[in-house]
Amino acid sequence: MELSNIKNCAVIGCGVMGFGITVVLLNKGFNVTVVEKDEKSLQRGIEHIRKFYEGSLKRGRITEEQIKDNLSRMKGTTKISDISPDSLVIEAIYEDIKSKHALLEKIEEVIDEESAIFTNTSSIPVIELANALRNPRRFIGFHFFNPPPVMKLIEVIPSLKTDEFYIKFAVDFAKRIDKEPVITRDTPAFIGNALLIPFILEAIYMYEKGIAKPEDIDKACKLGLGQPMGPFELADFMGLDIVLAIADNVFERTKDPRFSAPAKLRELVAAGALGRKVGRGFYDYKQPKIFGVEI
């Protein structure tokens, strides 16, 4: 698989991260097959993409002609078998290792032997996922940050079984889509989330202890630490279910107390208060939004 020959990509999972990754690829001229588990999830993801483009059009960031061209290169399906064999595949489903294993086995049945498979996992060691594949040498972590159309960073995470060719391929592909790659060891949560998640959890513990309210902790972090978003705002933006999944994944593997999730986080997730995408998390939002677009 040569970078210059890549025309077709597939994104599996069209949630917050998957639809953002799809937008990035469409904007760079690739044909993109979007795969979801069922028709309802697929149509919801495609509608999010359309609304994102509508918002970009209103802000003058894209033209109607560009939107029409982009959408003409997108195909939605619920069947893995609809993926073109020469596709670069990016897995972006929920952080559950059993689900990812089952999916990766299906992907390998469809695509060419030399085609790269990327995983957007945010916390699961890549080697644990690679063990589901017959040919793990072309499998590598390729972690986008939220929101993918805006954030420049890509964490490139090779496992011990990843071939050097595919490490270079992943780095070059990140540059091809105008992202800035960093290579990190295959450890739980990698670089970004290994720093970010304990920070968010500590803020929640401060709130539980009655030290300060979420809005005051956020204000302190923004005005005193120079952060663009406070930890509660960021957790709501990421999705509280995602924050909890990352924390639990890392704690399960390392027993590091910094990743022990607070009761308040579990309570909100159990109540379905997952943040901006549903309209309520640590804060209440009038309308659910993804990437600033009402959904």
N, C-alpha and C positions, 0 to 999 in steps of 0.2 A: 504494500500500500504506500503510494507516494503522495505527498501533500498536494502537489500540483494536479493530481488526477481526481481529487475529492470533489464531487459534485453533489452527492446525496448524503444526507444525514438523517438519523432517526433519533427522536427524543422520546423516551418511554417514561410516562408520568407527566401530566399537564397541570400540576398544582402550582403553587406560588413559584417554586424554582423552575419547574419544567416549562411553564409557559414563558417565563423570562428568558430561559436558555433558547427556546424556540425563536423568540423575537430577535435575539442576538444573531442567530444563524441566518434567519431570513434577511435581516438587514445587511448581511455580508454576501448575499447572493446565492446561498445554498438552497437546494431542494430539501424540504424537511417533511418527513413522515412523523406525525404525532400519534403516539399510541397510548390509549387509556384502558382501564380494566373493564369499563362498561360504557354504553352509549351516553348515559346521563353525565358521567364525569367528563367524557370527551367533549360533548357539546358545551358544558360549562367552561372547560379550558379554552376552547376555540372562541367562545364569546368573550372571555377575558382578554384574549389576544386582540380581537376586533376593537374592544373598548379601549385598550391601551393605545392602539393606533389612532382611534378617534380623538383621544386626549392629546396625543402627540401632534395631530393635525391642527387642533385648536391652538396649540402653543407654537405653531409654525416650525416644528422640528422635522416634519416630513410632508411630502406632497400627496395629493390624491392618487397621482400616477404611481408613485412609489408604493403606496399601500396596495393598490390593485396588483402591481407586479409581485409584491411580497406574498400576498394571499394566494396568488395563482400558483405559487411554488410550494404551497403547503397542502398536505393531504392528511386527513384524520382517519383513524381506524381503531378498532378494538382487537385486531388480529396481528400477532407478531409475524405471521407468515406474509403479511403485506409489505414488510420491510424489504427494500431492494438489497440483494446479496452484497453489492459493492458499497453499502452504506457504512459510514462511521456512526456507531451507536453510542448514545449517551443515556445511561440509566439514571433516572431521577425520581424513583419512587420513595415511599416512606422508609424510615430507618428501622427496618426489621430484617434481620439476617436471613430468616427462613424464606421470606417473600423474595428477597433479592437472589438467593440461591436458585429458587425455582425459576425465576425470570431469566437469569443468566444461562441456565441450561437450555431454555427455549431459544434464546438469542443465538446461541452457538449452533443450533440446528439449522438456522436460516441464513446466516451471513457467511461470506467467503472466509476461508481459513486464515487469510492474511489481514482481514479487516480488523481495525482497532476497536476495542470496546472500552469506553470510559465509564467510570462510576462517579456520580456526584455526591457520594456519601460524605457526610459531614463529621462522622465520628467512628464508624466501624473500620477497624484495620483492613486495608486492602487485601492482605494475604488471606484473611478469613473468607473474603468473598471470592478470591481467585481460586480457592480450593474446590469451588463448584464447577470449574471449567476443565475441559480436556486439554485446552491449549491456553494456559494462563500467561504465556509470555507476551501476548498482545493486549493484556488487560492492565489498566492503570487508573489510579485515582485522578480525577480532574474536577476539583472542587471550586465551583462558582460561589461568589458571595452575593447576598441579597441586598438590592435587586440586581439581577444579572445584567440588564441593559445599562445600568449606571456604574456599578462597581467594577473597577479595573483589575482587581486581583484574581488570579487563578492559582490554587495550590495544586501542584503536580506531585502525585504520591505514588512512586513505583513500589511494588512489593519485591520480595527477594526473588520472585519468579518472573518479573518483568524484564523483557529483553531491552538492551541498550538502544536498539533502533526505535522502539516505541516510546522510550523516555524522550529522545530527541524529537520524535514526531509530535508528542504531546506539547512540548515546549514551543515548537514551531507553529503548531496549530493555534495555541493560545495567542501568539503574536499575529497570526493571520486574521484572527477575529478582534484584533486591537485590544488585547488584554495583556497584563503584565504577569508572567509566570514566576513562581518561586518553587523550588524543589524542596520537599520536606521528607524526613524519614517517616516510615509507616508506623506511627504510634497513634493511639486513640486520641481523636480530636485534632491531631496535626498541629498547626501553628495557631491560626486565628481563634478557633473555638477553645483550644487549650488555655488561651489567655482570657477570652471573652466570657465563657460560661461561668467560671468561678466568680468573676466580677459581678455578673448579673445575680447569681445565687447569693452572694454576700450582701448585695443591696436588698434582696428580698428578706434575708435574715435580719437586717437592720430594721426593716419595716415591721417584721414580726415582733421584734424586741421593743418596739415603741420608740425607737431612737428618733425617727422622723417619718413623715408621710412620703409616699412615692413622688409627689410633685416637688417636694422640697429636696429630696435626694437627687432627682433629675436636674433640678435647677442648680444644685451645688456642683454636679458633675459637668454641666454645660458651662457655667460661668466661672467655676473655680479650676476645673481641669481641662477646659478647652475642648470638650467633646461635642460633636454636632447633635447627638441625641443622648438623653440620659438612659440608665440601664432599664428602667421600666418602660419607657417609650420604645427602646430597642427590642425588648422582649416581646412587647405587643406587636411590633412590626415583624419580627421573625416568626411569630406564632408560638404561643406558650407550649403547645404540644411538641413543637420541634425542640424548644429549649429543654423540656423535660426528657425527651427521647435521647438527646445528646448527653445530658447529665447522667441518665441511667446507663446508657451504653458504656460510658467511660468508667463510671463507678463500678459496674459489674466486672469490668476487666482489670481494674487497677486497685480498687478499694481506697482510692485517694479521697479523703474526707472533703476536699475542696469541691467535689462533684456530687456530694450528698444533697439531694433536692429538698428544699424546704416544704413544710406541710402546706403552706399557702399556695405554692405553685401547683401541687397535686390537687388541691381543692378546686382551684379555678379550672384546671384541665378536666377534672371529673364532671364539673358543672357545664362543660362546653364553652366556657368563656376563654376562647383561644387567642384573643387579640383583635387586631384591626380587621382581619379577614372575615370575622363574624360580627364585628361591631362592638365587642366587649371583651376586655381583658382586665388588666390593672386599671385601665381607664375605660370610660364609656364613650363610644363613638356614634354619632347620629346615623352614619351609613357605613357599612363595610367597605373597605378600600383595599386595593392591591396596587402598589407602586403609585399611590396617590390618585388612582382612578376608582370611582364608585362602581360597585359591582352588584 
